[in-house]
Amino acid sequence: MLIAVIGGTGMVGTEVVGHLAAEGHEVRILSRRPPATAPAGSTHHPIDLRSREGLDAAISGADVVVDVANERKSARKILVEGTEDLLRRCEALSISHYVGISIVGCEKIGLDYYVAKTAQEEVIKAAPIGWSLLRATQFHELIDFLFTTTAKFRFSPVASIPVQPIAAAVVARELARIATGEPTRRADQIAGPQIESLRELSRTWRRTEGRKALPLPVWLPGRSGRELRNGALTDPGSAAAGPSFADWLARKG
């Protein structure tokens, strides 16, 4: 099977490419810059998601397009308008299966990025071709990045916000499985093995990393803050096997 992975050099995309290549599929890595190393069976195809340059040539002939590209600064342009454009190109090129990724609970959060992800989901659900969508909870890697970044300023954000973090590798494995099957035409969910508050995760991070950082309470007002405190970003029924945040931190070094 020939599978094109848009964002194939990113945190999730690299793992998806690795899984698919290991299974013997022909994989095209689509990104602006080539990866430092690429697994056997994969090739890099340069694309520009802003200008759309190189996109048709890169996906032409593919059986499946896995789209794990991400963008925060221009989320509407890349994630919503860009996905609409991509799906039209897939239809024109007779590509039968599009696989996308989104966020558990994004429709409940009014912040710009989450609003864009919700709109992207609606675009995917109206796709003119077969589609599958996987909604994931927050990644261990992103929570680690948050605490690492704020610790440089000697503080660590804490809040009574429940989250259910998951390893990017676990999500990537599920995306690879979905990509090699028939389009599901539904939004499935995957979540981490346990629910913890941001306060608990901060404590775990500081203890494991041996970092001194002042716990700084954060408060998000309004509907979004209320939804977050009510567990909008969690889904106990979709818990997947995999490392907890503490286990992942202990192994990452």
Buried (B, 14 or more C-beta within 10 A) or exposed (E): BBBBBBBBBBBBBBBBBBBBBEBEBBBBBBBEEBBEEBBEBBEBBBBEBEEEEBBEEBBBEBBBBBBBBBBEEEBBEBBBBBBBBBBEBBBEBEBBBBBBBBBBBBBBBBEEBBBBBBBBBEBBEEBEBBBBBBBBBBBBBEBBEBBBEBBEEEBBBBBEBBBBBBBBBBBBBBBBEBBBEEBBEEBEBBBBBBBBBBBBBBBBBBEBBEBEBEEBEEEBEEEBBEBBBEBBBBBEEBBBEBBBBBEBBEEEE
